[in-house]
Each structure stands twice: as C-alpha cells, then as structure tokens.
C-alpha cells in the first residue's frame, strides 16, 4: 500500500508540479513531457494503480478464502 501511495505522490506532485520545468525540456510527439504528466500522464498512472490494487486485493481474498468468485470463475 505504501508503495502504491508513493508512486501516486511521485507522479502527481513530483512530476506534475515540482519537476514540470525540467520535464518540459523533453518533448515527445510535440508535447512537453512535464505538461503531459500534469494533464494526462497522471490519470493513466492512477488507472494503472487502481488496476494493480484491485488485482492485489483479489489475490489476498483468494489466499484467505473470502473471494467473491465461485469455483467456475463467476461471481456469487
């Protein structure tokens, strides 16, 4: 959990606010990288973090026998 929160903080606050000027010196497909992280890159990272968290919690549920899925893989 701490790792996911650290990634979230680094991307949103670090890349989007603190490091925006140095990252703007890097241009990818015509857009400054700092602006891309501040506007869209952080959203993509947040969606990936949500997916990672959901898969991680499913694995923990399976480990402790409290999964919401039945034996066939469908939901109860």
mmCIF file of the N, C-alpha and C atoms, coordinates in Angstrom:
data_MODEL
# 
_entry.id   MODEL 
# 
loop_
_atom_site.group_PDB 
_atom_site.id 
_atom_site.type_symbol 
_atom_site.label_atom_id 
_atom_site.label_alt_id 
_atom_site.label_comp_id 
_atom_site.label_asym_id 
_atom_site.label_entity_id 
_atom_site.label_seq_id 
_atom_site.pdbx_PDB_ins_code 
_atom_site.Cartn_x 
_atom_site.Cartn_y 
_atom_site.Cartn_z 
_atom_site.occupancy 
_atom_site.B_iso_or_equiv 
_atom_site.pdbx_formal_charge 
_atom_site.auth_seq_id 
_atom_site.auth_comp_id 
_atom_site.auth_asym_id 
_atom_site.auth_atom_id 
_atom_site.pdbx_PDB_model_num 
ATOM 1   N N  . UNK A 1 1  ? 0.829   -1.178  0.000   1.00 0.00 ? 1  UNK A N  1 
ATOM 2   C CA . UNK A 1 1  ? 0.000   0.000   0.000   1.00 0.00 ? 1  UNK A CA 1 
ATOM 3   C C  . UNK A 1 1  ? 0.886   1.258   0.000   1.00 0.00 ? 1  UNK A C  1 
ATOM 4   N N  . UNK A 1 2  ? 1.932   1.230   0.796   1.00 0.00 ? 2  UNK A N  1 
ATOM 5   C CA . UNK A 1 2  ? 2.844   2.374   0.865   1.00 0.00 ? 2  UNK A CA 1 
ATOM 6   C C  . UNK A 1 2  ? 3.501   2.602   -0.493  1.00 0.00 ? 2  UNK A C  1 
ATOM 7   N N  . UNK A 1 3  ? 3.846   1.538   -1.182  1.00 0.00 ? 3  UNK A N  1 
ATOM 8   C CA . UNK A 1 3  ? 4.467   1.656   -2.499  1.00 0.00 ? 3  UNK A CA 1 
ATOM 9   C C  . UNK A 1 3  ? 3.527   2.313   -3.496  1.00 0.00 ? 3  UNK A C  1 
ATOM 10  N N  . UNK A 1 4  ? 2.267   1.883   -3.504  1.00 0.00 ? 4  UNK A N  1 
ATOM 11  C CA . UNK A 1 4  ? 1.293   2.480   -4.419  1.00 0.00 ? 4  UNK A CA 1 
ATOM 12  C C  . UNK A 1 4  ? 1.071   3.958   -4.106  1.00 0.00 ? 4  UNK A C  1 
ATOM 13  N N  . UNK A 1 5  ? 1.004   4.295   -2.819  1.00 0.00 ? 5  UNK A N  1 
ATOM 14  C CA . UNK A 1 5  ? 0.843   5.705   -2.431  1.00 0.00 ? 5  UNK A CA 1 
ATOM 15  C C  . UNK A 1 5  ? 2.070   6.529   -2.802  1.00 0.00 ? 5  UNK A C  1 
ATOM 16  N N  . UNK A 1 6  ? 3.258   5.939   -2.689  1.00 0.00 ? 6  UNK A N  1 
ATOM 17  C CA . UNK A 1 6  ? 4.485   6.652   -3.062  1.00 0.00 ? 6  UNK A CA 1 
ATOM 18  C C  . UNK A 1 6  ? 4.520   6.917   -4.567  1.00 0.00 ? 6  UNK A C  1 
ATOM 19  N N  . UNK A 1 7  ? 4.089   5.931   -5.360  1.00 0.00 ? 7  UNK A N  1 
ATOM 20  C CA . UNK A 1 7  ? 4.021   6.139   -6.814  1.00 0.00 ? 7  UNK A CA 1 
ATOM 21  C C  . UNK A 1 7  ? 3.018   7.230   -7.135  1.00 0.00 ? 7  UNK A C  1 
ATOM 22  N N  . UNK A 1 8  ? 1.855   7.194   -6.500  1.00 0.00 ? 8  UNK A N  1 
ATOM 23  C CA . UNK A 1 8  ? 0.819   8.211   -6.716  1.00 0.00 ? 8  UNK A CA 1 
ATOM 24  C C  . UNK A 1 8  ? 1.357   9.606   -6.382  1.00 0.00 ? 8  UNK A C  1 
ATOM 25  N N  . UNK A 1 9  ? 2.024   9.748   -5.239  1.00 0.00 ? 9  UNK A N  1 
ATOM 26  C CA . UNK A 1 9  ? 2.563   11.040  -4.836  1.00 0.00 ? 9  UNK A CA 1 
ATOM 27  C C  . UNK A 1 9  ? 3.643   11.516  -5.802  1.00 0.00 ? 9  UNK A C  1 
ATOM 28  N N  . UNK A 1 10 ? 4.537   10.622  -6.186  1.00 0.00 ? 10 UNK A N  1 
ATOM 29  C CA . UNK A 1 10 ? 5.629   10.991  -7.090  1.00 0.00 ? 10 UNK A CA 1 
ATOM 30  C C  . UNK A 1 10 ? 5.105   11.479  -8.430  1.00 0.00 ? 10 UNK A C  1 
ATOM 31  N N  . UNK A 1 11 ? 4.133   10.774  -8.983  1.00 0.00 ? 11 UNK A N  1 
ATOM 32  C CA . UNK A 1 11 ? 3.608   11.147  -10.295 1.00 0.00 ? 11 UNK A CA 1 
ATOM 33  C C  . UNK A 1 11 ? 2.798   12.432  -10.218 1.00 0.00 ? 11 UNK A C  1 
ATOM 34  N N  . UNK A 1 12 ? 1.899   12.525  -9.243  1.00 0.00 ? 12 UNK A N  1 
ATOM 35  C CA . UNK A 1 12 ? 1.011   13.695  -9.202  1.00 0.00 ? 12 UNK A CA 1 
ATOM 36  C C  . UNK A 1 12 ? 1.726   14.951  -8.710  1.00 0.00 ? 12 UNK A C  1 
ATOM 37  N N  . UNK A 1 13 ? 2.395   14.862  -7.595  1.00 0.00 ? 13 UNK A N  1 
ATOM 38  C CA . UNK A 1 13 ? 3.028   16.058  -7.025  1.00 0.00 ? 13 UNK A CA 1 
ATOM 39  C C  . UNK A 1 13 ? 4.420   16.279  -7.589  1.00 0.00 ? 13 UNK A C  1 
ATOM 40  N N  . UNK A 1 14 ? 5.199   15.203  -7.689  1.00 0.00 ? 14 UNK A N  1 
ATOM 41  C CA . UNK A 1 14 ? 6.577   15.336  -8.158  1.00 0.00 ? 14 UNK A CA 1 
ATOM 42  C C  . UNK A 1 14 ? 6.673   15.709  -9.619  1.00 0.00 ? 14 UNK A C  1 
ATOM 43  N N  . UNK A 1 15 ? 6.116   14.854  -10.493 1.00 0.00 ? 15 UNK A N  1 
ATOM 44  C CA . UNK A 1 15 ? 6.218   15.104  -11.931 1.00 0.00 ? 15 UNK A CA 1 
ATOM 45  C C  . UNK A 1 15 ? 5.286   16.203  -12.391 1.00 0.00 ? 15 UNK A C  1 
ATOM 46  N N  . UNK A 1 16 ? 4.107   16.305  -11.799 1.00 0.00 ? 16 UNK A N  1 
ATOM 47  C CA . UNK A 1 16 ? 3.116   17.276  -12.250 1.00 0.00 ? 16 UNK A CA 1 
ATOM 48  C C  . UNK A 1 16 ? 3.322   18.682  -11.734 1.00 0.00 ? 16 UNK A C  1 
ATOM 49  N N  . UNK A 1 17 ? 4.032   18.845  -10.599 1.00 0.00 ? 17 UNK A N  1 
ATOM 50  C CA . UNK A 1 17 ? 4.195   20.179  -10.010 1.00 0.00 ? 17 UNK A CA 1 
ATOM 51  C C  . UNK A 1 17 ? 5.665   20.549  -9.831  1.00 0.00 ? 17 UNK A C  1 
ATOM 52  N N  . UNK A 1 18 ? 6.399   19.733  -9.072  1.00 0.00 ? 18 UNK A N  1 
ATOM 53  C CA . UNK A 1 18 ? 7.776   20.097  -8.723  1.00 0.00 ? 18 UNK A CA 1 
ATOM 54  C C  . UNK A 1 18 ? 8.750   19.991  -9.896  1.00 0.00 ? 18 UNK A C  1 
ATOM 55  N N  . UNK A 1 19 ? 8.626   18.968  -10.698 1.00 0.00 ? 19 UNK A N  1 
ATOM 56  C CA . UNK A 1 19 ? 9.593   18.730  -11.766 1.00 0.00 ? 19 UNK A CA 1 
ATOM 57  C C  . UNK A 1 19 ? 9.060   19.086  -13.146 1.00 0.00 ? 19 UNK A C  1 
ATOM 58  N N  . UNK A 1 20 ? 8.027   19.908  -13.213 1.00 0.00 ? 20 UNK A N  1 
ATOM 59  C CA . UNK A 1 20 ? 7.417   20.201  -14.511 1.00 0.00 ? 20 UNK A CA 1 
ATOM 60  C C  . UNK A 1 20 ? 8.376   20.967  -15.433 1.00 0.00 ? 20 UNK A C  1 
ATOM 61  N N  . UNK A 1 21 ? 9.134   21.898  -14.900 1.00 0.00 ? 21 UNK A N  1 
ATOM 62  C CA . UNK A 1 21 ? 10.048  22.681  -15.747 1.00 0.00 ? 21 UNK A CA 1 
ATOM 63  C C  . UNK A 1 21 ? 11.156  21.820  -16.358 1.00 0.00 ? 21 UNK A C  1 
ATOM 64  N N  . UNK A 1 22 ? 11.873  21.002  -15.552 1.00 0.00 ? 22 UNK A N  1 
ATOM 65  C CA . UNK A 1 22 ? 12.898  20.149  -16.186 1.00 0.00 ? 22 UNK A CA 1 
ATOM 66  C C  . UNK A 1 22 ? 12.297  19.139  -17.164 1.00 0.00 ? 22 UNK A C  1 
ATOM 67  N N  . UNK A 1 23 ? 11.121  18.611  -16.849 1.00 0.00 ? 23 UNK A N  1 
ATOM 68  C CA . UNK A 1 23 ? 10.497  17.637  -17.742 1.00 0.00 ? 23 UNK A CA 1 
ATOM 69  C C  . UNK A 1 23 ? 10.003  18.281  -19.032 1.00 0.00 ? 23 UNK A C  1 
ATOM 70  N N  . UNK A 1 24 ? 9.701   19.580  -18.994 1.00 0.00 ? 24 UNK A N  1 
ATOM 71  C CA . UNK A 1 24 ? 9.245   20.267  -20.201 1.00 0.00 ? 24 UNK A CA 1 
ATOM 72  C C  . UNK A 1 24 ? 10.351  20.388  -21.247 1.00 0.00 ? 24 UNK A C  1 
ATOM 73  N N  . UNK A 1 25 ? 11.610  20.181  -20.852 1.00 0.00 ? 25 UNK A N  1 
ATOM 74  C CA . UNK A 1 25 ? 12.709  20.205  -21.818 1.00 0.00 ? 25 UNK A CA 1 
ATOM 75  C C  . UNK A 1 25 ? 12.711  18.960  -22.705 1.00 0.00 ? 25 UNK A C  1 
ATOM 76  N N  . UNK A 1 26 ? 11.981  17.929  -22.286 1.00 0.00 ? 26 UNK A N  1 
ATOM 77  C CA . UNK A 1 26 ? 11.857  16.702  -23.067 1.00 0.00 ? 26 UNK A CA 1 
ATOM 78  C C  . UNK A 1 26 ? 10.545  16.777  -23.843 1.00 0.00 ? 26 UNK A C  1 
ATOM 79  N N  . UNK A 1 27 ? 10.624  16.689  -25.154 1.00 0.00 ? 27 UNK A N  1 
ATOM 80  C CA . UNK A 1 27 ? 9.429   16.781  -25.997 1.00 0.00 ? 27 UNK A CA 1 
ATOM 81  C C  . UNK A 1 27 ? 9.192   15.434  -26.661 1.00 0.00 ? 27 UNK A C  1 
ATOM 82  N N  . UNK A 1 28 ? 7.982   14.910  -26.486 1.00 0.00 ? 28 UNK A N  1 
ATOM 83  C CA . UNK A 1 28 ? 7.596   13.638  -27.098 1.00 0.00 ? 28 UNK A CA 1 
ATOM 84  C C  . UNK A 1 28 ? 6.334   13.883  -27.918 1.00 0.00 ? 28 UNK A C  1 
ATOM 85  N N  . UNK A 1 29 ? 6.398   13.581  -29.197 1.00 0.00 ? 29 UNK A N  1 
ATOM 86  C CA . UNK A 1 29 ? 5.280   13.781  -30.130 1.00 0.00 ? 29 UNK A CA 1 
ATOM 87  C C  . UNK A 1 29 ? 4.773   15.226  -30.129 1.00 0.00 ? 29 UNK A C  1 
ATOM 88  N N  . UNK A 1 30 ? 5.677   16.153  -29.934 1.00 0.00 ? 30 UNK A N  1 
ATOM 89  C CA . UNK A 1 30 ? 5.328   17.560  -29.987 1.00 0.00 ? 30 UNK A CA 1 
ATOM 90  C C  . UNK A 1 30 ? 4.812   18.151  -28.686 1.00 0.00 ? 30 UNK A C  1 
ATOM 91  N N  . UNK A 1 31 ? 4.735   17.361  -27.628 1.00 0.00 ? 31 UNK A N  1 
ATOM 92  C CA . UNK A 1 31 ? 4.239   17.859  -26.351 1.00 0.00 ? 31 UNK A CA 1 
ATOM 93  C C  . UNK A 1 31 ? 5.336   17.806  -25.299 1.00 0.00 ? 31 UNK A C  1 
ATOM 94  N N  . UNK A 1 32 ? 5.472   18.846  -24.488 1.00 0.00 ? 32 UNK A N  1 
ATOM 95  C CA . UNK A 1 32 ? 6.444   18.803  -23.394 1.00 0.00 ? 32 UNK A CA 1 
ATOM 96  C C  . UNK A 1 32 ? 6.036   17.724  -22.376 1.00 0.00 ? 32 UNK A C  1 
ATOM 97  N N  . UNK A 1 33 ? 6.998   16.941  -21.926 1.00 0.00 ? 33 UNK A N  1 
ATOM 98  C CA . UNK A 1 33 ? 6.721   15.820  -21.036 1.00 0.00 ? 33 UNK A CA 1 
ATOM 99  C C  . UNK A 1 33 ? 6.116   16.270  -19.706 1.00 0.00 ? 33 UNK A C  1 
ATOM 100 N N  . UNK A 1 34 ? 6.566   17.391  -19.164 1.00 0.00 ? 34 UNK A N  1 
ATOM 101 C CA . UNK A 1 34 ? 6.018   17.883  -17.900 1.00 0.00 ? 34 UNK A CA 1 
ATOM 102 C C  . UNK A 1 34 ? 4.550   18.223  -18.021 1.00 0.00 ? 34 UNK A C  1 
ATOM 103 N N  . UNK A 1 35 ? 4.172   18.874  -19.102 1.00 0.00 ? 35 UNK A N  1 
ATOM 104 C CA . UNK A 1 35 ? 2.767   19.206  -19.333 1.00 0.00 ? 35 UNK A CA 1 
ATOM 105 C C  . UNK A 1 35 ? 1.941   17.936  -19.505 1.00 0.00 ? 35 UNK A C  1 
ATOM 106 N N  . UNK A 1 36 ? 2.488   16.954  -20.233 1.00 0.00 ? 36 UNK A N  1 
ATOM 107 C CA . UNK A 1 36 ? 1.770   15.702  -20.438 1.00 0.00 ? 36 UNK A CA 1 
ATOM 108 C C  . UNK A 1 36 ? 1.507   15.001  -19.108 1.00 0.00 ? 36 UNK A C  1 
ATOM 109 N N  . UNK A 1 37 ? 2.536   14.940  -18.215 1.00 0.00 ? 37 UNK A N  1 
ATOM 110 C CA . UNK A 1 37 ? 2.346   14.317  -16.904 1.00 0.00 ? 37 UNK A CA 1 
ATOM 111 C C  . UNK A 1 37 ? 1.311   15.077  -16.088 1.00 0.00 ? 37 UNK A C  1 
ATOM 112 N N  . UNK A 1 38 ? 1.350   16.396  -16.125 1.00 0.00 ? 38 UNK A N  1 
ATOM 113 C CA . UNK A 1 38 ? 0.412   17.184  -15.338 1.00 0.00 ? 38 UNK A CA 1 
ATOM 114 C C  . UNK A 1 38 ? -1.017  17.027  -15.834 1.00 0.00 ? 38 UNK A C  1 
ATOM 115 N N  . UNK A 1 39 ? -1.206  16.863  -17.129 1.00 0.00 ? 39 UNK A N  1 
ATOM 116 C CA . UNK A 1 39 ? -2.551  16.826  -17.693 1.00 0.00 ? 39 UNK A CA 1 
ATOM 117 C C  . UNK A 1 39 ? -3.095  15.417  -17.882 1.00 0.00 ? 39 UNK A C  1 
ATOM 118 N N  . UNK A 1 40 ? -2.315  14.511  -18.461 1.00 0.00 ? 40 UNK A N  1 
ATOM 119 C CA . UNK A 1 40 ? -2.859  13.208  -18.813 1.00 0.00 ? 40 UNK A CA 1 
ATOM 120 C C  . UNK A 1 40 ? -2.065  12.037  -18.262 1.00 0.00 ? 40 UNK A C  1 
ATOM 121 N N  . UNK A 1 41 ? -0.787  12.179  -18.147 1.00 0.00 ? 41 UNK A N  1 
ATOM 122 C CA . UNK A 1 41 ? 0.040   11.065  -17.687 1.00 0.00 ? 41 UNK A CA 1 
ATOM 123 C C  . UNK A 1 41 ? -0.332  10.599  -16.297 1.00 0.00 ? 41 UNK A C  1 
ATOM 124 N N  . UNK A 1 42 ? -0.644  11.540  -15.410 1.00 0.00 ? 42 UNK A N  1 
ATOM 125 C CA . UNK A 1 42 ? -1.018  11.158  -14.051 1.00 0.00 ? 42 UNK A CA 1 
ATOM 126 C C  . UNK A 1 42 ? -2.326  10.377  -14.043 1.00 0.00 ? 42 UNK A C  1 
ATOM 127 N N  . UNK A 1 43 ? -3.253  10.696  -14.927 1.00 0.00 ? 43 UNK A N  1 
ATOM 128 C CA . UNK A 1 43 ? -4.517  9.964   -14.993 1.00 0.00 ? 43 UNK A CA 1 
ATOM 129 C C  . UNK A 1 43 ? -4.258  8.521   -15.417 1.00 0.00 ? 43 UNK A C  1 
ATOM 130 N N  . UNK A 1 44 ? -3.410  8.314   -16.419 1.00 0.00 ? 44 UNK A N  1 
ATOM 131 C CA . UNK A 1 44 ? -3.080  6.958   -16.854 1.00 0.00 ? 44 UNK A CA 1 
ATOM 132 C C  . UNK A 1 44 ? -2.433  6.166   -15.718 1.00 0.00 ? 44 UNK A C  1 
ATOM 133 N N  . UNK A 1 45 ? -1.518  6.802   -14.996 1.00 0.00 ? 45 UNK A N  1 
ATOM 134 C CA . UNK A 1 45 ? -0.850  6.127   -13.883 1.00 0.00 ? 45 UNK A CA 1 
ATOM 135 C C  . UNK A 1 45 ? -1.864  5.794   -12.791 1.00 0.00 ? 45 UNK A C  1 
ATOM 136 N N  . UNK A 1 46 ? -2.812  6.687   -12.493 1.00 0.00 ? 46 UNK A N  1 
ATOM 137 C CA . UNK A 1 46 ? -3.824  6.417   -11.476 1.00 0.00 ? 46 UNK A CA 1 
ATOM 138 C C  . UNK A 1 46 ? -4.681  5.224   -11.863 1.00 0.00 ? 46 UNK A C  1 
ATOM 139 N N  . UNK A 1 47 ? -5.069  5.118   -13.124 1.00 0.00 ? 47 UNK A N  1 
ATOM 140 C CA . UNK A 1 47 ? -5.878  3.980   -13.580 1.00 0.00 ? 47 UNK A CA 1 
ATOM 141 C C  . UNK A 1 47 ? -5.085  2.679   -13.431 1.00 0.00 ? 47 UNK A C  1 
ATOM 142 N N  . UNK A 1 48 ? -3.811  2.710   -13.776 1.00 0.00 ? 48 UNK A N  1 
ATOM 143 C CA . UNK A 1 48 ? -2.970  1.519   -13.618 1.00 0.00 ? 48 UNK A CA 1 
ATOM 144 C C  . UNK A 1 48 ? -2.834  1.146   -12.142 1.00 0.00 ? 48 UNK A C  1 
ATOM 145 N N  . UNK A 1 49 ? -2.679  2.143   -11.270 1.00 0.00 ? 49 UNK A N  1 
ATOM 146 C CA . UNK A 1 49 ? -2.583  1.875   -9.837  1.00 0.00 ? 49 UNK A CA 1 
ATOM 147 C C  . UNK A 1 49 ? -3.870  1.251   -9.301  1.00 0.00 ? 49 UNK A C  1 
ATOM 148 N N  . UNK A 1 50 ? -5.018  1.707   -9.776  1.00 0.00 ? 50 UNK A N  1 
ATOM 149 C CA . UNK A 1 50 ? -6.293  1.131   -9.353  1.00 0.00 ? 50 UNK A CA 1 
ATOM 150 C C  . UNK A 1 50 ? -6.379  -0.325  -9.795  1.00 0.00 ? 50 UNK A C  1 
ATOM 151 N N  . UNK A 1 51 ? -5.958  -0.620  -11.017 1.00 0.00 ? 51 UNK A N  1 
ATOM 152 C CA . UNK A 1 51 ? -5.964  -1.991  -11.513 1.00 0.00 ? 51 UNK A CA 1 
ATOM 153 C C  . UNK A 1 51 ? -5.034  -2.880  -10.684 1.00 0.00 ? 51 UNK A C  1 
ATOM 154 N N  . UNK A 1 52 ? -3.843  -2.401  -10.404 1.00 0.00 ? 52 UNK A N  1 
ATOM 155 C CA . UNK A 1 52 ? -2.890  -3.162  -9.602  1.00 0.00 ? 52 UNK A CA 1 
ATOM 156 C C  . UNK A 1 52 ? -3.473  -3.435  -8.214  1.00 0.00 ? 52 UNK A C  1 
ATOM 157 N N  . UNK A 1 53 ? -4.075  -2.426  -7.603  1.00 0.00 ? 53 UNK A N  1 
ATOM 158 C CA . UNK A 1 53 ? -4.663  -2.587  -6.269  1.00 0.00 ? 53 UNK A CA 1 
ATOM 159 C C  . UNK A 1 53 ? -5.797  -3.610  -6.288  1.00 0.00 ? 53 UNK A C  1 
ATOM 160 N N  . UNK A 1 54 ? -6.673  -3.554  -7.281  1.00 0.00 ? 54 UNK A N  1 
ATOM 161 C CA . UNK A 1 54 ? -7.795  -4.489  -7.368  1.00 0.00 ? 54 UNK A CA 1 
ATOM 162 C C  . UNK A 1 54 ? -7.302  -5.927  -7.543  1.00 0.00 ? 54 UNK A C  1 
ATOM 163 N N  . UNK A 1 55 ? -6.312  -6.126  -8.412  1.00 0.00 ? 55 UNK A N  1 
ATOM 164 C CA . UNK A 1 55 ? -5.759  -7.470  -8.603  1.00 0.00 ? 55 UNK A CA 1 
ATOM 165 C C  . UNK A 1 55 ? -5.065  -7.968  -7.344  1.00 0.00 ? 55 UNK A C  1 
ATOM 166 N N  . UNK A 1 56 ? -4.389  -7.088  -6.661  1.00 0.00 ? 56 UNK A N  1 
ATOM 167 C CA . UNK A 1 56 ? -3.692  -7.426  -5.419  1.00 0.00 ? 56 UNK A CA 1 
ATOM 168 C C  . UNK A 1 56 ? -4.709  -7.849  -4.353  1.00 0.00 ? 56 UNK A C  1 
ATOM 169 N N  . UNK A 1 57 ? -5.805  -7.123  -4.219  1.00 0.00 ? 57 UNK A N  1 
ATOM 170 C CA . UNK A 1 57 ? -6.821  -7.459  -3.228  1.00 0.00 ? 57 UNK A CA 1 
ATOM 171 C C  . UNK A 1 57 ? -7.528  -8.755  -3.580  1.00 0.00 ? 57 UNK A C  1 
ATOM 172 N N  . UNK A 1 58 ? -7.744  -9.035  -4.873  1.00 0.00 ? 58 UNK A N  1 
ATOM 173 C CA . UNK A 1 58 ? -8.323  -10.316 -5.292  1.00 0.00 ? 58 UNK A CA 1 
ATOM 174 C C  . UNK A 1 58 ? -7.423  -11.477 -4.886  1.00 0.00 ? 58 UNK A C  1 
ATOM 175 N N  . UNK A 1 59 ? -6.133  -11.295 -5.069  1.00 0.00 ? 59 UNK A N  1 
ATOM 176 C CA . UNK A 1 59 ? -5.190  -12.350 -4.699  1.00 0.00 ? 59 UNK A CA 1 
ATOM 177 C C  . UNK A 1 59 ? -5.214  -12.591 -3.185  1.00 0.00 ? 59 UNK A C  1 
ATOM 178 N N  . UNK A 1 60 ? -5.277  -11.524 -2.400  1.00 0.00 ? 60 UNK A N  1 
ATOM 179 C CA . UNK A 1 60 ? -5.343  -11.670 -0.941  1.00 0.00 ? 60 UNK A CA 1 
ATOM 180 C C  . UNK A 1 60 ? -6.657  -12.329 -0.535  1.00 0.00 ? 60 UNK A C  1 
ATOM 181 N N  . UNK A 1 61 ? -7.770  -11.961 -1.181  1.00 0.00 ? 61 UNK A N  1 
ATOM 182 C CA . UNK A 1 61 ? -9.053  -12.606 -0.898  1.00 0.00 ? 61 UNK A CA 1 
ATOM 183 C C  . UNK A 1 61 ? -8.980  -14.100 -1.179  1.00 0.00 ? 61 UNK A C  1 
ATOM 184 N N  . UNK A 1 62 ? -8.367  -14.479 -2.302  1.00 0.00 ? 62 UNK A N  1 
ATOM 185 C CA . UNK A 1 62 ? -8.209  -15.897 -2.636  1.00 0.00 ? 62 UNK A CA 1 
ATOM 186 C C  . UNK A 1 62 ? -7.361  -16.617 -1.585  1.00 0.00 ? 62 UNK A C  1 
ATOM 187 N N  . UNK A 1 63 ? -6.316  -15.958 -1.137  1.00 0.00 ? 63 UNK A N  1 
ATOM 188 C CA . UNK A 1 63 ? -5.411  -16.565 -0.161  1.00 0.00 ? 63 UNK A CA 1 
ATOM 189 C C  . UNK A 1 63 ? -6.124  -16.868 1.149   1.00 0.00 ? 63 UNK A C  1 
ATOM 190 N N  . UNK A 1 64 ? -7.034  -16.009 1.582   1.00 0.00 ? 64 UNK A N  1 
ATOM 191 C CA . UNK A 1 64 ? -7.715  -16.190 2.854   1.00 0.00 ? 64 UNK A CA 1 
ATOM 192 C C  . UNK A 1 64 ? -9.104  -16.811 2.706   1.00 0.00 ? 64 UNK A C  1 
ATOM 193 N N  . UNK A 1 65 ? -9.462  -17.224 1.492   1.00 0.00 ? 65 UNK A N  1 
ATOM 194 C CA . UNK A 1 65 ? -10.707 -17.932 1.283   1.00 0.00 ? 65 UNK A CA 1 
ATOM 195 C C  . UNK A 1 65 ? -11.961 -17.087 1.364   1.00 0.00 ? 65 UNK A C  1 
ATOM 196 N N  . UNK A 1 66 ? -11.858 -15.811 1.093   1.00 0.00 ? 66 UNK A N  1 
ATOM 197 C CA . UNK A 1 66 ? -13.032 -14.940 1.142   1.00 0.00 ? 66 UNK A CA 1 
ATOM 198 C C  . UNK A 1 66 ? -13.312 -14.299 -0.218  1.00 0.00 ? 66 UNK A C  1 
ATOM 199 N N  . UNK A 1 67 ? -12.911 -14.991 -1.274  1.00 0.00 ? 67 UNK A N  1 
ATOM 200 C CA . UNK A 1 67 ? -13.107 -14.463 -2.622  1.00 0.00 ? 67 UNK A CA 1 
ATOM 201 C C  . UNK A 1 67 ? -14.595 -14.403 -2.941  1.00 0.00 ? 67 UNK A C  1 
ATOM 202 N N  . UNK A 1 68 ? -14.966 -13.454 -3.770  1.00 0.00 ? 68 UNK A N  1 
ATOM 203 C CA . UNK A 1 68 ? -16.360 -13.289 -4.166  1.00 0.00 ? 68 UNK A CA 1 
ATOM 204 C C  . UNK A 1 68 ? -16.693 -14.120 -5.398  1.00 0.00 ? 68 UNK A C  1 
ATOM 205 N N  . UNK A 1 69 ? -15.717 -14.848 -5.933  1.00 0.00 ? 69 UNK A N  1 
ATOM 206 C CA . UNK A 1 69 ? -15.945 -15.687 -7.105  1.00 0.00 ? 69 UNK A CA 1 
ATOM 207 C C  . UNK A 1 69 ? -16.232 -17.116 -6.684  1.00 0.00 ? 69 UNK A C  1 
ATOM 208 N N  . UNK A 1 70 ? -17.046 -17.822 -7.469  1.00 0.00 ? 70 UNK A N  1 
ATOM 209 C CA . UNK A 1 70 ? -17.285 -19.240 -7.196  1.00 0.00 ? 70 UNK A CA 1 
ATOM 210 C C  . UNK A 1 70 ? -16.245 -20.084 -7.917  1.00 0.00 ? 70 UNK A C  1 
ATOM 211 N N  . UNK A 1 71 ? -16.395 -21.404 -7.883  1.00 0.00 ? 71 UNK A N  1 
ATOM 212 C CA . UNK A 1 71 ? -15.387 -22.312 -8.455  1.00 0.00 ? 71 UNK A CA 1 
ATOM 213 C C  . UNK A 1 71 ? -15.242 -22.166 -9.968  1.00 0.00 ? 71 UNK A C  1 
ATOM 214 N N  . UNK A 1 72 ? -16.333 -21.780 -10.652 1.00 0.00 ? 72 UNK A N  1 
ATOM 215 C CA . UNK A 1 72 ? -16.293 -21.648 -12.112 1.00 0.00 ? 72 UNK A CA 1 
ATOM 216 C C  . UNK A 1 72 ? -15.683 -20.322 -12.564 1.00 0.00 ? 72 UNK A C  1 
ATOM 217 N N  . UNK A 1 73 ? -15.372 -19.435 -11.648 1.00 0.00 ? 73 UNK A N  1 
ATOM 218 C CA . UNK A 1 73 ? -14.788 -18.156 -12.003 1.00 0.00 ? 73 UNK A CA 1 
ATOM 219 C C  . UNK A 1 73 ? -15.796 -17.024 -12.076 1.00 0.00 ? 73 UNK A C  1 
ATOM 220 N N  . UNK A 1 74 ? -17.089 -17.359 -11.981 1.00 0.00 ? 74 UNK A N  1 
ATOM 221 C CA . UNK A 1 74 ? -18.122 -16.320 -11.982 1.00 0.00 ? 74 UNK A CA 1 
ATOM 222 C C  . UNK A 1 74 ? -18.324 -15.759 -10.583 1.00 0.00 ? 74 UNK A C  1 
ATOM 223 N N  . UNK A 1 75 ? -19.133 -14.741 -10.483 1.00 0.00 ? 75 UNK A N  1 
ATOM 224 C CA . UNK A 1 75 ? -19.375 -14.133 -9.181  1.00 0.00 ? 75 UNK A CA 1 
ATOM 225 C C  . UNK A 1 75 ? -20.614 -14.716 -8.532  1.00 0.00 ? 75 UNK A C  1 
ATOM 226 N N  . UNK A 1 76 ? -20.631 -14.738 -7.225  1.00 0.00 ? 76 UNK A N  1 
ATOM 227 C CA . UNK A 1 76 ? -21.751 -15.307 -6.448  1.00 0.00 ? 76 UNK A CA 1 
ATOM 228 C C  . UNK A 1 76 ? -22.981 -14.429 -6.548  1.00 0.00 ? 76 UNK A C  1 
# 
